[in-house]
Amino acid sequence: MEKRVVFQNRYLPYLLIAPQIAITIVFFFWPASQAVVQSVLREDAFGTRSYFVGMENFLALFEDEYYLNSFKITALFSTLVTTIGLSLSLLLAVTADRLVRGTTAYKTLLIWPYAVAPAVAGALWGFVFLPGPGIFAWLLLQAGVDWNFHLNGNQAMFVVVVAATWKQISYNFLFFLAGLQSIPKSLIEAAAIDGAGPIRRFWSVVFPLLSPTLFFLVVVNVVYAFFETFGVIHSLTRGGPAKSTEILVYKVWYDGFEAQDLGGSAAQSVILMAIVIGLTVIQFRYIERKVHY
Amino acid sequence: MAKVTLKSVKKNYGPVKAIHGVDMEIADGEFIVIVGPSGCGKSTLLRMIAGLEAITEGEIVIGDRVVNDIEPADRDIAMVFQNYALYPHMSVHQNMSYGLRIRGMDKANIEKRVQRAAEILQLQPYLQRKPRELSGGQRQRVAMGRAIVREPSVFLFDEPLSNLDAKLRVQMRLEIKRLHQQLGVTSIYVTHDQVEAMTLADRLVVMNQGRADQIGSPFDVYGNPATTYVGGFIGSPAMNFLSCRVETGTGGPKAVLADGTALMLPAEWTPPAGNYTIGIRPETMRIARPGETAQLHLNVDVAEELGADTLLHGKLGDEDLVARVPSHAGYHDHSRPGLMIDIARAHLFDPESGLRIAL
């Protein structure tokens, strides 16, 4: 049931949401509209004049094989971050849910990574995997792996996925744990009496009831992998080696601020914007329809 | 079908003793109701029989197997939960057949059993619906259907009607009774509602703080409560308890109440003289007829009109007394009727232990 508040004064509700609207306009709508404007302009070499070029920036993008490659990299990166992140956090949440004692300590410890800034997380994992002094790097070297993620693209991808996943696990964990704890215990008991073992109970009763949470987290994690991993990638690999970890959002920044192609960069932002709008719409549609059992 | 035996079953949660040792023999096909207020251990006891709680001490036998270390799934029981515990993402049909599918029964057989249970419970039109599309009473029936299709030897009910409104509760109570007559499966039913307990039970177990105070037929428990606790719990309004001193002498034994009223006890009662608690049910009192010498006079504070009967609440000395009299007797607040007591239906209890004195 939706609860509706009725206001006596018809201007009061507008006044109450005004600060939020103001912030949204200044920090979201205005930059977004600037990106849209910029995406149909091209600047001259000295940055003194802009010309209207229509869809040319967009057309150029789809002929740019680096851009198409960046799409593939982003797809791989976000798939890995989402699937690995969600599986691990579900496993951790199920474990925490079974704990009788020490739950608080366990939960608190698991939440820490979320408080770490992306750049710091990147630096941290950078040290861990740093060829030479890094502890994991050393272990890998001992195991006979020719480890240097600054040179090997696949290894670089592995490191950014680890760092980005690690940071997101806390968030996923909290939602999964809340989801698990909202499942009535008697359902599990009924399934036990019905003869289902622990694994069967999980897949036929617990997991279906978690699916709304899971879907929500998939969307959130995809958005995270697309947009919020800039800091991790910038501090670990700077999109390299040889652009092997250059995801879309990193390329936006690189093309705009390093390569000084503001028009192309803006066109990429507009495409990203369309993607995130699409994801949000899917999420809201789904949640409205499906979440309530 | 099976009989169930509990041998000094105990349950501790750490240092806290929840069940102090319950002994019970439940015959094949019997309907046993475990009744008591919340926190008396009745649900714990049921969950121990189901295998959802470990047994600290003692033995539970279902059929001829000791089930202490047997998983709930293998105890050949089915349970109906208070909140129904239906799987929300499954249809009614899937809910009912889940246990059978897990056990690997073939499809034709599953279909036959589900259809039969649906027919008994009048659920055929709803088989494809999800639990959220059903009313409370229908959900309750699905929960029972899920138990029936398994054809277990014992049904366990954990306060199955307490989430329903009063009218539906009466109706479902009847359905459960009919179902039991039809299927004849040993049933153990937990409730805090004494009306459910009295109407459903072949035998009643009255639990009090982890102990079974009395096990007996509803009639027996009502008529001969083993303790003041049972007398106070079963029957509405509750049995009156008055402290008294029994005097033996010429003219037979008599009980002298705190306010000095002396009640002659039946001559065949031979309690030793001393202090007792006398238990008198409100419905064993009546208004003295004209010409009769009233055995006691009650100062009525409040007369509660129930339609057929009136409850006269009053004080005798400092002790509360309730009498249930027919409405047409015409007594009202602040009246002072003279009452007669059917003393043969009263009971004497030990004032310390609360145990009934055998007379």
Interface residues (C-beta under 8 A of the other chain):
Chain A: P184 S186 L187 E189 A190 A191 A192 I193 D194 G195 A196 G197 R200 S204 V205 P208 L209 H292 Y293
Chain B: A50 G51 L52 E71 P72 A73 I77 A78 M79 F81 Q82 N83 A85 Y87 P88 H89 Y98 G99 I102 R103 K130 R132 R146 R150
